[in-house]
Amino acid sequence: MFYTADMLKVFQQHRGDAIVVPGRGGRHWINISTAPNLDVPLGDPAMGGHAAFAFGLALARPDRKVVIFDSEGDIQMGLGILLTIAEQRPANFYHFLLDNECYATTGGQPVPNAKNTAYDAIARGAGYPSAFAFDELEDFSRSLPGILGEPGPVFVAMKVHPEVENKPIGQRRKWMTRTREQVIKDLQQALSESRGRASVAQGA
Amino acid sequence: MNDAVMAHLSPKVVLEELKKHGVTHVVWLPDSETNWLYLLMKAEPSLHLVAVPREGLACSVAAGLAAGGKTPVILIQNTGLMESGDSIRGWLLGLNVPVVLMVGLRGWTRHGVTQDTAATFTEPFLNAFRISYYLVESDADASRISVAFEEARRTKRPVAVLVGDEYHGFNR
């Protein structure tokens, strides 16, 4: 097992110009990312839909890598999306799973079958051409460049330490610095600016 | 045969409406009303079909497509609409997604007593979420699909089109 923030620091070194949907890793990623306008930190719009949202974004923007940091609680709620993703095979889609074996934001109660579920095997069975599992940061760090060099969809299950929140929601630190609407606007602006630069470069 | 029996909603007319409004992706889960439309959509090169296994997922996929600058439409049945409550709240209303939901109105009838609770609860459900909706039963109503697209774009909200042609459906 490793800490989400440590893993995200490793990922940042290889992020390139990927769009990142940090999911439940958002509260860490927001302090690590160096390209916030290509980040889509949404908090928790509705549980179970993060991967589907990122997949939709990947279909819309095939010119960019789209990386999602999903959680096992979310994926258990929307497991069927793995089949849709496998069928559509977006080559730019990188599906990372933060598996802390519990519902950390509600006090740390275990998810169903918390300790005995192989999410990489589920992804492979759903039809992902490539799936990995890591519980050591060193192994993850060594493998990450190769994983991001593969065509998607790729699935990466990771065992992470639970960082349980027990305070009432109203007393928790608010980590989001932008509204969801602003996050989407900033992303669209950043993508349109980079597209404009690419057109100019092609013209030149 | 009288006019009421003759009136129906042609899948070609529906497809033309989708194309007219620049729909790029159809995120859908098949229902008994949509098979013929499915065959037409599959043959239409400007549309990308994305099948999902549960309707709530259609909302988050559509939200991602819209965030990436595409124009999705969601095609589901009223049973799945109700299953999708939290996803409609969080992903569509929460992210101001201007999307049209084309909803097969299972159980809808203008005659006698509605027996199917899927139809009974559809309008109260949409009203609870403050989602506008337009009933489309025949080709004569097809312009309401345009109304729905324009309203979704103007208000940056999801708008529903209720397809009340269950008996004929799109299956001719």
Chai-1 contact restraints between the chains, C-beta under 6 A:
chainA,res_idxA,chainB,res_idxB,connection_type,confidence,min_distance_angstrom,max_distance_angstrom,comment,restraint_id
A,P45,B,G90,contact,1.0,0.0,6.0,A-B,restraint_1
A,P45,B,W91,contact,1.0,0.0,6.0,A-B,restraint_2
A,P45,B,G94,contact,1.0,0.0,6.0,A-B,restraint_3
A,A46,B,D86,contact,1.0,0.0,6.0,A-B,restraint_4
A,A46,B,S87,contact,1.0,0.0,6.0,A-B,restraint_5
A,A46,B,G90,contact,1.0,0.0,6.0,A-B,restraint_6
A,A46,B,W91,contact,1.0,0.0,6.0,A-B,restraint_7
A,G49,B,S60,contact,1.0,0.0,6.0,A-B,restraint_8
A,G49,B,S87,contact,1.0,0.0,6.0,A-B,restraint_9
A,G49,B,W91,contact,1.0,0.0,6.0,A-B,restraint_10
A,A52,B,L57,contact,1.0,0.0,6.0,A-B,restraint_11
A,A52,B,S60,contact,1.0,0.0,6.0,A-B,restraint_12
A,A52,B,V61,contact,1.0,0.0,6.0,A-B,restraint_13
A,F53,B,S60,contact,1.0,0.0,6.0,A-B,restraint_14
A,F53,B,A63,contact,1.0,0.0,6.0,A-B,restraint_15
A,F53,B,G64,contact,1.0,0.0,6.0,A-B,restraint_16
A,G56,B,V61,contact,1.0,0.0,6.0,A-B,restraint_17
A,G56,B,G64,contact,1.0,0.0,6.0,A-B,restraint_18
A,G56,B,L65,contact,1.0,0.0,6.0,A-B,restraint_19
A,L57,B,G64,contact,1.0,0.0,6.0,A-B,restraint_20
A,L57,B,A67,contact,1.0,0.0,6.0,A-B,restraint_21
A,L57,B,G68,contact,1.0,0.0,6.0,A-B,restraint_22
A,A60,B,L65,contact,1.0,0.0,6.0,A-B,restraint_23
A,A60,B,G68,contact,1.0,0.0,6.0,A-B,restraint_24
A,A60,B,G69,contact,1.0,0.0,6.0,A-B,restraint_25
A,A60,B,K70,contact,1.0,0.0,6.0,A-B,restraint_26
A,R61,B,G68,contact,1.0,0.0,6.0,A-B,restraint_27
A,G78,B,L57,contact,1.0,0.0,6.0,A-B,restraint_28
A,G80,B,P53,contact,1.0,0.0,6.0,A-B,restraint_29
A,G80,B,R54,contact,1.0,0.0,6.0,A-B,restraint_30
A,I81,B,L57,contact,1.0,0.0,6.0,A-B,restraint_31
A,L83,B,P53,contact,1.0,0.0,6.0,A-B,restraint_32
A,T84,B,V52,contact,1.0,0.0,6.0,A-B,restraint_33
A,R180,B,L95,contact,1.0,0.0,6.0,A-B,restraint_34
A,I184,B,A67,contact,1.0,0.0,6.0,A-B,restraint_35
